[in-house]
Amino acid sequence: MAHKDNPLLYSTDGSHLRACATCGRHPCVCPPAAALVPARTRLRLRLDTKGRRGKSVTVVDGLPPHPEGGADLLRQLKTHCGAGGTLKAGALELQGDQRDRAQAFLERLGFTVRRSGS
């Protein structure tokens, strides 16, 4: 018997594998990416080397859980810093020590940025 929230009983097209990580539905019913309001978003910026064989990664935490907004911000950050990066578990990761550049760029966009760690 299907639940009223998700009427899907069985699917062979793989649509159940493309469910949104936030709302768990396909297609996604999350609010649009414009819901990312910089003035109300407080980001944390830190340098991480654990589990990366000594290589440093700049991590930006505190983004609202909307995949398109984070992906768009990541693309802008990677272009500005000239570094590679990825979106993992709601956190943006930039290759190398990009804390100064990332903080300046995010503050210019209107985000409140706090550094954590050293």
C-alpha positions in Angstrom: 0.0 0.0 0.0 1.4 3.4 -1.0 1.7 6.3 1.5 -0.3 9.4 0.6 3.0 11.4 0.7 4.7 9.2 -1.9 2.2 7.2 -4.1 5.0 5.3 -5.9 4.8 1.6 -5.3 7.4 0.3 -7.8 9.6 1.8 -10.4 12.0 0.4 -13.0 13.2 3.7 -14.4 15.4 4.5 -11.4 13.5 7.6 -10.4 13.5 6.5 -6.8 17.3 6.7 -6.9 17.2 10.4 -7.9 15.3 11.6 -4.8 16.3 14.9 -3.3 18.6 14.5 -0.3 16.7 17.2 1.6 13.0 16.5 1.0 13.4 12.9 -0.2 11.0 13.4 -3.2 11.4 13.2 -6.9 10.9 15.8 -8.3 12.3 18.0 -5.6 9.7 20.1 -3.8 12.3 22.2 -1.9 12.0 26.0 -2.1 13.7 27.6 -5.0 17.5 28.4 -4.9 16.6 32.1 -4.5 15.8 31.2 -0.9 19.5 31.4 -0.1 19.5 34.8 1.6 23.1 36.0 2.3 22.1 38.4 5.0 20.5 35.6 7.1 23.1 32.9 6.4 26.1 32.5 8.7 28.9 30.5 7.2 31.9 28.9 9.0 35.2 28.7 7.2 37.9 26.3 8.3 41.0 24.5 7.0 41.0 20.7 7.1 43.7 18.2 6.5 42.4 15.1 8.3 41.9 12.0 6.1 43.5 13.7 3.1 47.1 12.5 3.4 48.3 15.9 4.5 46.7 17.9 1.7 44.8 20.9 2.9 41.2 21.7 2.0 39.2 24.8 2.8 35.7 23.9 4.1 32.7 26.2 4.1 29.9 25.0 6.4 26.6 26.4 7.3 24.8 26.5 3.9 21.0 25.9 3.9 20.3 22.4 2.6 19.4 23.2 -1.0 21.5 21.5 -3.7 21.2 24.0 -6.5 22.1 27.0 -4.3 25.2 25.3 -3.0 26.3 24.2 -6.4 25.9 27.7 -7.8 27.9 29.2 -4.9 30.6 26.5 -5.3 30.9 27.3 -9.0 31.4 31.0 -8.3 33.9 30.2 -5.5 36.0 27.9 -7.6 36.2 30.5 -10.4 37.1 33.3 -8.0 39.8 31.2 -6.1 41.1 29.4 -9.2 40.9 26.1 -7.5 39.0 22.9 -7.7 36.3 21.9 -5.3 33.3 19.8 -4.5 30.0 19.8 -2.5 30.0 17.1 0.2 27.4 16.6 2.9 26.2 20.2 2.8 29.7 21.7 2.9 31.7 23.3 0.2 35.3 22.0 -0.1 37.9 24.0 -2.0 41.4 22.5 -2.8 44.2 24.2 -0.9 44.3 27.0 1.6 41.8 29.4 0.1 40.5 30.9 3.4 41.5 34.6 2.7 40.1 34.6 -0.8 36.9 32.7 0.0 36.2 34.9 3.1 36.6 38.1 1.0 34.5 36.8 -1.8 31.7 35.6 0.5 31.6 38.8 2.5 31.4 40.7 -0.8 28.3 38.7 -1.6 26.8 39.6 1.8 27.3 36.5 3.9 28.4 36.6 7.5 31.6 34.5 7.6 33.3 33.3 10.8 36.6 31.4 10.8 36.9 28.4 13.0 40.1 26.7 14.0 43.5 28.4 13.4 
